[in-house]
Amino acid sequence: MKKELELLREAMSEHGLDLYLITMDDDHQSEYVGDYYKEIRFISGFTGSAGKLLVSMEGAWLWTDGRYFVQAEAELSGSGIELMRMGQAGTLLLSEHAGSIIPEGGRLGFNGRTVSYTESKELSDKLSKKQADIVTDLDLPDLFWKDRPKKSCTLCRILPDSCTGEPSSSKLLRLREEMKNLGAEAHIISSLDDIAWLLNMRADDVRYNPVFLSFFMIDGDRMSLYMDPGHLSDEVRTYLGELHIDIKDEDGIYEDIRKLSSDSLLLDTSRINAAIGAAIPKHIALIDRMLPTTAFKAVKNRTEKDNLRNAHIRDGLALTRFMHWFKKHVGSGELTECSCAERLHEFRMENEGFMGESFETISAYGSNAAMCHYSPSQDHDRRISPKGLYLVDSGGQYTDGTTDVTRTFCCGPLSYMERLSYTITVIGCLRLSDAVFPEGTGGAVLDQIARAPFWQRHLDYDHGTGHGVGYMLNVHEGPASIRFRSAVSAKPDYGLREGIFISDEPGHYVEGNHGARTENLLMCVKDMSDPTESFCRFDIYTLCPIDKEGIDKSLMDEEDMALLDDYHKKVFDELSPYMEGEDLAWLQEACSPL
């Protein structure tokens, strides 16, 4: 039993609580959070990016999704915490489980700033059946987390129009026009990437995500940005002043919400915390829907598309040179998961405009690759043998775009199952990227294209096939996705349209043995062969060879092989002008017809 869990129970007892909830969220319901907010890691030892921990005096339960089942099982071992596999048959929702175990008239506590408003309401509904109380202002781990990291506060930087393709003043006008169309007098934005996109500003408050901790509110003619003043240089203060935006203390958002006099408020209740929800005056009519900025930023403009293409050429060169280096040295038996991740970082560092990774590199050999989001460390660094499969999922943040790419490399002899896993991920990835579909088609429909080679063999994978990707922002961006089911959201499927930038990443994982995944990023474009322009297709932006050594051609039909050859021709045509010598010769062979 972890001592931190016992300390939490002591604090619960002192506050008269039967249950206590900890989420993986920050004050803004971000997917990735700063170290200050990683209370679940501190209490449980689980290091994944998605999870919720419910603790009683007798038990503890952690909910996470399919990306982390294998990892969580290992990391929770011996902790006294039971893994709850979200989306699996027989697994209760957290609110259902809390409602079933809390005693009559009991008390549940949590920090209302790090629990979503939606989750708070679900819990309230379930617990009301037992006349239980909810206490929403308790951050119990803070009482005994003695060396807790500080909240991040980095300097903001302003992006030029040549980078964004649209000034913030224009975006603000578009937002106000949409508010008018929806009949909203006031508007709250809590999500960090929406604020960064709207104001054409970036910072480094969350590792891998170039955002800054803040809230934004429009109340009639007034616009206010709530943030730590340490974010602001004189240049940024002047810039915000010219946009007629008031700068206020971050915590001031709660009092200003309580003082709202507007009659209607636009917000997305799934993306605000419970403390914000509780502060909204009862007389205000809520217009609860997806944020206009979320829909705006999902559709990339011409400048963003051009810049993203250039960023992917440079990123493709780095990953291709890494692949060449890996294949050259894998037979030595000297490579490790950490050394490969470090070498890939060095290749990216050579690129103009590289700002850092867009997420923690997944460098996984053998059975470690069966953990979808495994990342090595000096304590867990496996040597790569000249056999089996090595998976590397990585990406970069550039001054002109965000990248995310997965390749699985053949290290030597493969078993039949390894070759099968690898080949069907390539087939699924290429078939999806070749899809033609009516504009507005939902991702759930397209997901079946990638999964068909798996389902035909009674196989599957426990994660979505595609997620939206931000522009110089979060590598995971809503609302677009390609998935036929969701363990975390019941929102309507968002249709794909021109300008959506999305991943294509089927995978197959055999616990304790191996994992394989192939990922490209796709831009949704009009199919110009359609005179009505009502159909769309995908343009592949990712440029890196797919390892032909692991392919079992007997599993592919002629169309599959043609798709792979066509993709490799595209890779060679795009990258070869920037290569020479040994690198160019290797690229030519890697991209030769199957």
N, C-alpha and C positions, 0 to 999 in steps of 0.2 A: 504494500500500500504506500503510495507516495505521501510524503510528509505534508506537501502543499495541500493535498486533499483533506488531510486531517485538520490543518490550520483553517481551511475554509469552513469545515463543519463546526469548528469552535466558534468562528465568527457568526455563522448561521444561528447557533444556539444563543449567543449573546443578543442577537437581534430578534429572537423569537420566530425564526423561519423554519418551515418544513421542507421547502424546496428553494434552490437558487439556480438561476440560469445565467450562463456565460455564452456569448456569441463570438464569432470570429470577426465581427464588424468593428468599424470605427464610428465616429459620430455621423458619418455620411453614407453608411451602408456600402462601403467600398469592397470590392472583391479582394484586393490586396491592401494590406494595412501596414502602418509603421510599427516598429518594435514596441512602442508604448502600449499598443492595443493587443498584443499577443498574449492575452491572459490564458487562453486555452492551452497554448504551448507551455506556459509557466506552471499551470495546475496539473496538466495531464501528460505532457511530453509529446503529444501529437503535433507534428510540424506541418501538416497540410494547410492549404489556404482556404478550405471550406469546412465548417463544422459548427456544431452547437453542443454545449455540455450542460446537462441537467444533473444536479446533485441533490440527493436526500441524505438523511442521517444514516441510512442503511445501504444505499446503493448510489451508483453514478452511471450515466449513459451518454455516449457521444454519437451524434448523428453526423454522417458524412455521405458523400455520393460515390458513385462507382469508380471514379478516378483514384480514390484513396482507400478502397477496401483492403487490399493486400498490405499497403503501407500502415494503415491504422491498426490492423490486427497485430502487426509486429511491434509497433511503437506503444501500444496500450498493454502489451503483455505484462502481467504482474502488477498493474497499476490499480486494480480493483474497479476498473471502468469497463463497462460492456459496450461493444460496438453495435450501433443500430444502423443497418444498411439501408439508406434511403432509396426508395423506389422499388425495393424488393418485396415480393409477396410476403405478407405476415408482419411487416415492419410498421408499427404504429407511427403516426405523425407525433412530433414532440408534444404538441398541445393535447393530443388524445392521451398520450402516456401520462403527462402531468395531471390531466383531469382524472385519470383512473387511480393514481397512487396518492394524491393529496388527501389528507383526512378532512372530514367534515369541519367547516369553519377554519381550515388551515391557512397558512400564509406562504406565498411565493414572492421572492425578491429578485430584482435585477437592476442593472444600471440602464435607465431609460434613454440614455444618450447613445447606447451601443446595441439596443434592441429596436428593430424596426417597428413602426407604428402598426403595420399589418399584423406582425407576429404578436404584438401586445394585445390587439383586439381579439385575435384567435384564442389566446390564452384566457383573456377575460371571459369570453363566451363559454369556454369549456369549464373554467373553474367556478363560474357563477352557479352552476348546477349543484355545487357543494357549499355554496355561500362562503367561498374562500376569498381572502383578501390578496391584493397584489401591491407590493411596495416597490416603487419604480425609481427610487433615488439612492440606491445602495451600490457602491463599487467596493465589494468586500475584499477582493484580492489586493486592492491598493493598500489595505490596512496592514498587510504583512509582506508585501513585495518590496523588500528593502532597497534593492538595487535596480528598481524599475527604470528603464530608459526614459529620457525626456521626449516630449512631443517634438517632432521635427519642425523647423522653421527656416526655410531656405529662401534666398533672394529670387523674386520673380523676374522674368525676362519677357520682353515684348517681341512678338513675331511680326516681321514686315509683311506687307500685302503680297510681295513676290513669293512668299512662303505659303500664305493662307489662301490667297485668291479672292479674299473678301475682307474688307475692314470690319472691325468690331462695330462701328457705328451703323453699318448696313445690317449686321446680324441683329443688333438691338432693335432696329426699325422693324425687321421681319418678325421678331418676337412680339413686339407691341401690336403689330397688325394681327397676329394670330390670337393674342389675348383678346383683342377687340372682337374678332370673329367668334370667339368662344364665350363672350360676355363676361370676361374676368377683369375685375378692377385691381386685383393684387395677384402676385405670383411669387412663389418661393422655389428656389433651386438649391438643393442640398448636395447633389452629386458632383464630385470634384471635376470629372472630365467634362461635364456639361458647362461648368463655370469657366474652365480653362479654354474650351472651344469658343464660347460666347465672347470672351474678352480678348482672345488672341494672345493669351499669356501662358507661360509655362514656368515650372519650378521643379524642385526635386524633393518634395516632402515625403513621397512614398517611393521606396526603391523600385526601380524599373518603370514606374509610371510618372511622367513629368508633370505632376499636378501640385497644387498648394492647398493647404487646409483652409477652408473658407465656406461661407454661405452667401447667397445672393438673393436680394428681395426687391421687387418692384411694388410700390404702394402708391397708386395714383401717378402723380408726376415725379415722385421721388424714386431714385435707385440707390441701393446701399449694398456695399460689399463688406462682409464681416470677416476680419482676419487679424492675425497677430501683426502689429506694425513692423516687426522685424523682417517681414517679407518685402518691404517697400524701400526702393531707392528713390532719390529725388525725381529721376526720370519717370518711374512708374507712377509716382504720386501726380506728377504733371499730366501724364497720359490719362489717368483715371479722371482727373479734374476736367480735362477737355471732353470727356465722355459724359460729364455731369453725374458722376457716380460718387456718392459719399463713402468715406472709409470709416468703419466703426469697429469696435472691439469684437472679437469672435463670439464671446458669450452674450453680447448684446442682442443677438438675434432672438433669444427667447423672450426678453422683455418687450422688444418691438413687436413681436407677434401678438403678445397679450394686449397691446395697445392698438392693434389694427381697427380702423373704423370702416374699412371697405365692406361692402355687402357680399362680395363674391371673391373667392380665392382659388386660383389655378395651382395645382400641385399633383404629384404622383405619390399617393400615400404608401406605395411599396418602396419608395426611395427617400423617405424621411424617417427620422428616429421617433421613438415614442414620446420623448420630451417635447419635441416640436408639435406633435399631434395634440398633446395635452394642453399646450399653450394657446391653441387656436380658440378664439372666442366662439361661444355657442351660436351667436346670431349669424355667423358667416356661412353662406352657402358654399360648399366645396365642389369644385369642378375637378374631379379625380380622374386623371387620364395620363397617358404617356406624355412626358414633357415635350413641348415643341422642339426644344434644342436637341433632344435625343434623336428625333426624326430628321432634323436639319443636318446634323453632323454625320449621320449614317450615310448620306448621299454625298459622295466625293465630287468636288467641282473639277473643272478642267486643269487648273493649276495643281491641285492635289494629285490628280491622276498622273500628270506628267512627272511630278516630283517623285511620286511613289515608284514609277517605272525606273527612274534613274537610281533611286535608292536600292531597288532590287537587283539592278545590274551589279552594283558594287558589292552588295551583300552576297550575291551569287558567286562572284569571283572569289570572295573570302571562303565560302563554304566549299566551293569546287577545289580550291587549292588545299583546303583541309582534307577533303576526301582523297586527293592524290597523295598527300603526305601520309594519311592513315593507311591506305592500301599498300604503300611502300614500306611501312614499318611494322604492320600488324604481325608479320611472321616472326619478328624478333622476340615476341613475348614480353617486351619491356614496357608496352603501353599500359596505362591504367585509366580508369574512368576520369579521375581528376586531371591527369596530365593531358588527356585529350580535350577536356573542357578548357583548360588553360591555353592549349595550343590554338584552339578555335578562336578564343578571345584575342590572341595575338594576331591572327590573320585579320580579324575584324578591325583591330586597332590600326591597321595599316590603311584603312579606308578613310577617305575624306568625309568629314561630317559625322563620324561615328561618335555617339554620346554615351554609349553603354548598352548592355543587354536590355531586351524588352521583357524578360522574365528570367528566372534562374534556370540555367542550362540543365536539361535532362540528359545526362551522359550515363547510359546504362548498358551493362553487358550481361548477357545470359539471363538468369532468373531475375535479376534486378529490373530488367526491361518489362517484366510482367507487372510491375508497379507503375501505372501510367505516368505519375508525376514524381518519380524517384529522382533525387539529385544526390550526387556523391559528396562526401566530406573527407577530411583527412582521417577521421575515425572509421569511415566506411568507404574505402577506396579499393575497388576490385581490380585485380590485374586481368588484362584482356588476353585470352589465349588464341592461338591461330586456328580456331574452330568456332562454329556457332554464329550468333548474330549480335551486333552492337547497334544500339539505337541512340541517336542524338537529335533532340528536339531543342531548338534554340532560336534566338531572334535578336535583332538589333534596333536600337533607337537612333535614328539619324536626324540631322537637321532638315531633312526633306522626306521623312517617312518612317514607318514602323514595319518591321519584318518579323516573320514567324515561319519556320520551316522544319520539317522532320525528315530525316533520312535514316534508313536501316541498312547497315553495311554487312556484307558477308565476310567473316573473318577467316574462313577455311571450310572444311567439310561440314555439311549440314545434314541433319536428320530429315526424314520425309516430312514430319510435322513442321519443322522449322521452315522448310522450303515452301510448304503449303501456306503457312501463315504469311510468309513474306510475299508470295506471289499474289494472293488474293487481296492484300492491302494495296498493291500496285494496281491491280485490275480495278478495284473499287474506286480508287482515287482518280484514275484516268477516265473511267466511264462517267463519273459525275462531272468532271471538268469538260466533257464533251456534250453535256446535256443542252438541249434547246427546249424552251418552255415559254408559255404565255407570261408576259410581265405581270407581276403580282402573285405568282405561284408561291405557295407557302413552303417553307423549308422541310416540313414533315413529308411533303410529297416527294421532294427531290432526294431526301435521305434514303428512300427505298432503292434508288439507283446504285448508291455506293454499297448498300448492305446486301444487295441481291446475291453477289458471289459468296457471301457468308451464309445467308439464309438457305441457299440451295444445298449447303453442306451441314445444315443444322448448327451453324456457328453464329456468334454475335459478339458485340463489344459493349461495355457498360459506360459509354460516354457518347456525347453528340458527335456528329460527323463534321459540323462546321460552326464557327462562331464569327461574328462580325469583328473587324479589326479597325482600331482607331488610326487617325492620321497624326503622327507625332504625339500619340496619346496611348491609352490603355490597349494592350494587345488583345484583350477580350472586351468587345464593345457591343452593346445592344443597339437596336432590338432584333436585328436579323440573326437567325441561326438556322442550321440544318440539322434537325433531330426529329425523330418520330415520337419521342416521348420525353418528358421532362420530370425529374425528381424534385425540382425546386420551384416550378412556376406553373400556374394554371392559366396564364394569359393567352389570349388568342394568338395564333401563329401569324408572324409578320411576313408579308409577301415580299419577295425579292424583286428589285427594280433596278433600272440603270443607275450606276454609281455606287451600288452596294459593294463593299470590299469584304470578302469572307474567306474563311479557311475551308480546306477540303482534306480531312485527315482520318480516314478509316484505319482501324488497327485490329490486331488479334493478339491475345495474351493467354499464355498457359502458365498458371501459377506454379512457381517453383522450378520453371524450366526456361521459358523465353518469352519475348514480346517483340512485335513488329508493328511499325506504323509508317505510313508515307503521307506527307503533308505538303501541299502547295497552297499559295494564296491566289484567289481568283477575283477579278473585277467583273461585275455584272454589266454587260453592254448590250446595246440593241443588236439584234440579228439583222444586218443590213440586206440579207437575201429576202427578207420579208417586206414587200412593198407597203404594207400597212404599218410596219414598225411596231407591231403589237407583241412580237416575240423577242425573247432575250436569249443570250448564250453567255458563256464565260470566256474571259481572256486570262490566261495563266500568267501571273506576274513573277512567280518564283522561278529562278533559273539555277538549276544544279542537276547534274546527271543522277539518274536512278540506277543503282547498282545492278547491272545485268547478271552478275555472277550468281545471285541468289534466285534468279527466275527459273521456274519450272515451266517450260514452254508447252508441255502437254496439258497444262491447266488453262492455257490461253487459247482463244480462237483467233482467227486471222485479223479481225477488227481490233482486238486488244493489242496484238503485236504491232499493228499499223499505228495505233494511238501512241504507243511507246516510241516507235521510230519517229513519228511526227514531233513528239515533244522533244526528243533528243536533237532533232534537226534545229528546232527553235533555240534550244540551249546553245548549241554550237554556233549558230548564226549570230546570236546576241553577245556571247562571251568571247569568241575567238579573236575579234579585233583587239582585245585588251590583253591577250596572252601571247607568249612566244616561247621558243625553245622546248625544254622538256615538258613544261606545263601544257603547252599547246598540243604537243604530240600525244600526251596522255588524254587530254580532252577529246581529241579526234577519235581515239580508240574507245573511250567511254561512251561517246555519242554515236558510234557506228551502228548500223542497222542490226537489229536482233537476229 
